[in-house]
Amino acid sequence: MSKGMPRSVWTKIVHVLVLGTFTILLAFPFYWMLITSFKQNVDLYTMENNPFIFNAKPTLDHVKFLFTETRFVRWLGNTAFVGVVVVAITLLLAVPAAYSLARLSGRWGERLGIGIFLTYLIPPTLLFIPLSRVVAYLGLQDSLWALILVYPTFTIPFSTWLLMGFFKSIPKELEDAAMVDGLTRFGAFVKLVIPISVSGILTVVIFTFTLVTQEFVYALTFISSESNQMIGTGIPIFLVRGDVYYWGALMAACLIASLPIAFMYNLFLDRFIAGFTVGAVK
Amino acid sequence: MAVTNNVARGKIKSIGAAQSPLLGAAMFSPAVLYIVLLVGGPFLLAIFYAFSDARIGNTEMHYVGLENFRSILQSPSFHVALRNSLIFTICSQIVVIVGANILAISLENTFRGRGLIRFLILLPWVAPIALGAIGWKWILDSIYSVITWVLVAAHIYKPFSAPMWLGEPSLAIASVLLVHSWRLMPFSTVILLAGRTAIPKDIPEAAAVDGAGFWRTQLQIVIPMMRPIISVAVLFGLIFTFTDMTVVYILTAGGPFDSTQTLPSLAFAFGIQGSDLAAGAAVSLFLVPVLVIIAYFMLRVAHRAEVN
């Protein structure tokens, strides 16, 4: 160690450097969205300008354009609508299934649970071609209901898996006591297990909702008209006219749509991770 | 711990052990039925299409045997797509797992501002990837790229002579690789972090007392203990990258000259854009062997964890 600096100081410097470098690399695109959103076009499209700073006054033009001249708000609404309906369907199917597989079906349930989880590994990019035919057959082309029909295929498996973990962590004795007190098995599930699993259910709500906002392939395949887009497809496809990219508005749209989703996801992150790592962390 | 628990459970033969198969079946069958109909059905349909001449806008189809596979295997863009899919998946996971281990070590202990740093680091994973990829498309723009600006300012390139990042095949491949690594590093980091916090603190401490340095403790004790969790991070990372079409579609749309096509994006190009459902389905079926291998290893990790 040079100049006899204490070891701990060096450790600290290295720590700050490593963390700083990674943070900058990972967060940079979002900083870039932020600064681009508020730059005037003359500033953006003058190559000599230092792009890291405002060379001309910041402007709200791009944000205004986004909210008044494009269907951005409509896309946000579509996404929220599909998200809420898919959350409802997912809860309705996954909560009872998870409880049943965790408690009522013994070893068989365990295997079925793993089977359901494995379907999470079958990706949209394998299913979108046949599903496009199914959607057409049902007359749901270019309808948000096509997405509502299809999105639970990936939200149910993971949610069931997450909830199975939660239900297993509830001591069996609790339900036994309730059943001794005269509740039926189903009654114990509704009146006892669901209320103490609120945090697990909330996790599934947030997880499902964020998965819906992040989906791209199905929305790209099934939805064609501008007014029926989700944010993930509307922004990249319909904020570009011909070859002209409205970079200011594009970046504003990306940032405005990303941040709330990122905040929500961040709050529940540790629980999602628990779902991915069930068993591997002791 | 586990053993005593089991013994205790065995003694108190609880009512909970008396299972209710009928109620159980009634509760899980809606979900199972849904998955069978909308995952299992389409999956079989994909196989069916791959052996047919199904096209968009034509309800008739006929069995054509291996014709689709024959023409796909002869198409140069398929070979490129297969190669790219493997390159993107494997290379990005190597970058990710090295970076994620370093990041997880530096995030393990609490410090001021850790919450904020964690949020910033997580952004690539938690924000919709379609939107993150547009951010990169702007960063890698052919004229106004900030990277180009920095290189010109540093006199590495003369103005207007810098390469177009998404316009040359090798650079476009590197760009897609970069965005995939960027996207998955946060995911692996938080998984590894969860693994680290689960290791009892006294084990690395004891190693330190015994005179093992930082690197030795990490490489010989902590990382081997984290093998199952590292496998989980890698297996999910492999799946997410291998089956992804969004990054390529937005950054390059498979171009220039199909040089960044992957299996999923090629399936989309054939099946949806080209209306040739059969060819698209046949291409996407090439995902299956890799998925099966990954699923096998996942089950093994899960099984081992259960035995322990």
Boltz contact constraints between the chains, C-beta under 6 A:
constraints:
  - contact:
      token1: [A, 15]
      token2: [B, 106]
      max_distance: 6.0
  - contact:
      token1: [A, 18]
      token2: [B, 106]
      max_distance: 6.0
  - contact:
      token1: [A, 19]
      token2: [B, 106]
      max_distance: 6.0
  - contact:
      token1: [A, 22]
      token2: [B, 103]
      max_distance: 6.0
  - contact:
      token1: [A, 23]
      token2: [B, 117]
      max_distance: 6.0
  - contact:
      token1: [A, 23]
      token2: [B, 120]
      max_distance: 6.0
  - contact:
      token1: [A, 23]
      token2: [B, 121]
      max_distance: 6.0
  - contact:
      token1: [A, 26]
      token2: [B, 121]
      max_distance: 6.0
  - contact:
      token1: [A, 26]
      token2: [B, 124]
      max_distance: 6.0
  - contact:
      token1: [A, 27]
      token2: [B, 120]
      max_distance: 6.0
  - contact:
      token1: [A, 27]
      token2: [B, 123]
      max_distance: 6.0
  - contact:
      token1: [A, 29]
      token2: [B, 135]
      max_distance: 6.0
  - contact:
      token1: [A, 29]
      token2: [B, 136]
      max_distance: 6.0
  - contact:
      token1: [A, 30]
      token2: [B, 123]
      max_distance: 6.0
  - contact:
      token1: [A, 32]
      token2: [B, 135]
      max_distance: 6.0
  - contact:
      token1: [A, 32]
      token2: [B, 139]
      max_distance: 6.0
  - contact:
      token1: [A, 33]
      token2: [B, 135]
      max_distance: 6.0
  - contact:
      token1: [A, 51]
      token2: [B, 146]
      max_distance: 6.0
  - contact:
      token1: [A, 51]
      token2: [B, 149]
      max_distance: 6.0
  - contact:
      token1: [A, 93]
      token2: [B, 30]
      max_distance: 6.0
  - contact:
      token1: [A, 93]
      token2: [B, 31]
      max_distance: 6.0
  - contact:
      token1: [A, 93]
      token2: [B, 34]
      max_distance: 6.0
  - contact:
      token1: [A, 96]
      token2: [B, 27]
      max_distance: 6.0
  - contact:
      token1: [A, 97]
      token2: [B, 28]
      max_distance: 6.0
  - contact:
      token1: [A, 97]
      token2: [B, 31]
      max_distance: 6.0
  - contact:
      token1: [A, 100]
      token2: [B, 24]
      max_distance: 6.0
  - contact:
      token1: [A, 100]
      token2: [B, 27]
      max_distance: 6.0
  - contact:
      token1: [A, 100]
      token2: [B, 28]
      max_distance: 6.0
  - contact:
      token1: [A, 101]
      token2: [B, 28]
      max_distance: 6.0
  - contact:
      token1: [A, 104]
      token2: [B, 19]
      max_distance: 6.0
  - contact:
      token1: [A, 104]
      token2: [B, 20]
      max_distance: 6.0
  - contact:
      token1: [A, 104]
      token2: [B, 24]
      max_distance: 6.0
  - contact:
      token1: [A, 105]
      token2: [B, 24]
      max_distance: 6.0
  - contact:
      token1: [A, 106]
      token2: [B, 19]
      max_distance: 6.0
  - contact:
      token1: [A, 118]
      token2: [B, 295]
      max_distance: 6.0
  - contact:
      token1: [A, 119]
      token2: [B, 35]
      max_distance: 6.0
  - contact:
      token1: [A, 119]
      token2: [B, 39]
      max_distance: 6.0
  - contact:
      token1: [A, 121]
      token2: [B, 239]
      max_distance: 6.0
  - contact:
      token1: [A, 121]
      token2: [B, 291]
      max_distance: 6.0
  - contact:
      token1: [A, 121]
      token2: [B, 295]
      max_distance: 6.0
  - contact:
      token1: [A, 122]
      token2: [B, 39]
      max_distance: 6.0
  - contact:
      token1: [A, 123]
      token2: [B, 243]
      max_distance: 6.0
  - contact:
      token1: [A, 125]
      token2: [B, 243]
      max_distance: 6.0
  - contact:
      token1: [A, 125]
      token2: [B, 245]
      max_distance: 6.0
  - contact:
      token1: [A, 125]
      token2: [B, 264]
      max_distance: 6.0
  - contact:
      token1: [A, 126]
      token2: [B, 284]
      max_distance: 6.0
  - contact:
      token1: [A, 126]
      token2: [B, 287]
      max_distance: 6.0
  - contact:
      token1: [A, 127]
      token2: [B, 42]
      max_distance: 6.0
  - contact:
      token1: [A, 129]
      token2: [B, 271]
      max_distance: 6.0
  - contact:
      token1: [A, 129]
      token2: [B, 277]
      max_distance: 6.0
  - contact:
      token1: [A, 129]
      token2: [B, 280]
      max_distance: 6.0
  - contact:
      token1: [A, 129]
      token2: [B, 281]
      max_distance: 6.0
  - contact:
      token1: [A, 130]
      token2: [B, 42]
      max_distance: 6.0
  - contact:
      token1: [A, 130]
      token2: [B, 45]
      max_distance: 6.0
  - contact:
      token1: [A, 130]
      token2: [B, 46]
      max_distance: 6.0
  - contact:
      token1: [A, 131]
      token2: [B, 42]
      max_distance: 6.0
  - contact:
      token1: [A, 153]
      token2: [B, 38]
      max_distance: 6.0
  - contact:
      token1: [A, 153]
      token2: [B, 39]
      max_distance: 6.0
  - contact:
      token1: [A, 156]
      token2: [B, 31]
      max_distance: 6.0
  - contact:
      token1: [A, 172]
      token2: [B, 14]
      max_distance: 6.0
  - contact:
      token1: [A, 172]
      token2: [B, 16]
      max_distance: 6.0
  - contact:
      token1: [A, 175]
      token2: [B, 16]
      max_distance: 6.0
  - contact:
      token1: [A, 176]
      token2: [B, 14]
      max_distance: 6.0
  - contact:
      token1: [A, 176]
      token2: [B, 15]
      max_distance: 6.0
  - contact:
      token1: [A, 176]
      token2: [B, 16]
      max_distance: 6.0
  - contact:
      token1: [A, 179]
      token2: [B, 15]
      max_distance: 6.0
  - contact:
      token1: [A, 185]
      token2: [B, 20]
      max_distance: 6.0
  - contact:
      token1: [A, 185]
      token2: [B, 23]
      max_distance: 6.0
  - contact:
      token1: [A, 213]
      token2: [B, 128]
      max_distance: 6.0
  - contact:
      token1: [A, 214]
      token2: [B, 128]
      max_distance: 6.0
  - contact:
      token1: [A, 216]
      token2: [B, 130]
      max_distance: 6.0
  - contact:
      token1: [A, 216]
      token2: [B, 246]
      max_distance: 6.0
  - contact:
      token1: [A, 217]
      token2: [B, 245]
      max_distance: 6.0
  - contact:
      token1: [A, 221]
      token2: [B, 272]
      max_distance: 6.0
  - contact:
      token1: [A, 232]
      token2: [B, 128]
      max_distance: 6.0
  - contact:
      token1: [A, 232]
      token2: [B, 130]
      max_distance: 6.0
  - contact:
      token1: [A, 236]
      token2: [B, 130]
      max_distance: 6.0
  - contact:
      token1: [A, 236]
      token2: [B, 134]
      max_distance: 6.0
  - contact:
      token1: [A, 236]
      token2: [B, 250]
      max_distance: 6.0
  - contact:
      token1: [A, 247]
      token2: [B, 138]
      max_distance: 6.0
  - contact:
      token1: [A, 250]
      token2: [B, 134]
      max_distance: 6.0
  - contact:
      token1: [A, 254]
      token2: [B, 131]
      max_distance: 6.0
  - contact:
      token1: [A, 254]
      token2: [B, 134]
      max_distance: 6.0
  - contact:
      token1: [A, 254]
      token2: [B, 135]
      max_distance: 6.0
  - contact:
      token1: [A, 257]
      token2: [B, 131]
      max_distance: 6.0
  - contact:
      token1: [A, 258]
      token2: [B, 127]
      max_distance: 6.0
  - contact:
      token1: [A, 258]
      token2: [B, 131]
      max_distance: 6.0
  - contact:
      token1: [A, 262]
      token2: [B, 123]
      max_distance: 6.0
  - contact:
      token1: [A, 262]
      token2: [B, 126]
      max_distance: 6.0
  - contact:
      token1: [A, 262]
      token2: [B, 127]
      max_distance: 6.0
  - contact:
      token1: [A, 265]
      token2: [B, 126]
      max_distance: 6.0
  - contact:
      token1: [A, 266]
      token2: [B, 119]
      max_distance: 6.0
  - contact:
      token1: [A, 273]
      token2: [B, 190]
      max_distance: 6.0
  - contact:
      token1: [A, 273]
      token2: [B, 191]
      max_distance: 6.0
  - contact:
      token1: [A, 273]
      token2: [B, 194]
      max_distance: 6.0
  - contact:
      token1: [A, 277]
      token2: [B, 194]
      max_distance: 6.0
  - contact:
      token1: [A, 277]
      token2: [B, 232]
      max_distance: 6.0
  - contact:
      token1: [A, 279]
      token2: [B, 302]
      max_distance: 6.0
  - contact:
      token1: [A, 279]
      token2: [B, 305]
      max_distance: 6.0
  - contact:
      token1: [A, 280]
      token2: [B, 228]
      max_distance: 6.0
  - contact:
      token1: [A, 280]
      token2: [B, 229]
      max_distance: 6.0
  - contact:
      token1: [A, 280]
      token2: [B, 232]
      max_distance: 6.0
  - contact:
      token1: [A, 280]
      token2: [B, 301]
      max_distance: 6.0
  - contact:
      token1: [A, 280]
      token2: [B, 305]
      max_distance: 6.0
  - contact:
      token1: [A, 281]
      token2: [B, 194]
      max_distance: 6.0
  - contact:
      token1: [A, 281]
      token2: [B, 195]
      max_distance: 6.0
  - contact:
      token1: [A, 281]
      token2: [B, 198]
      max_distance: 6.0
  - contact:
      token1: [A, 281]
      token2: [B, 229]
      max_distance: 6.0
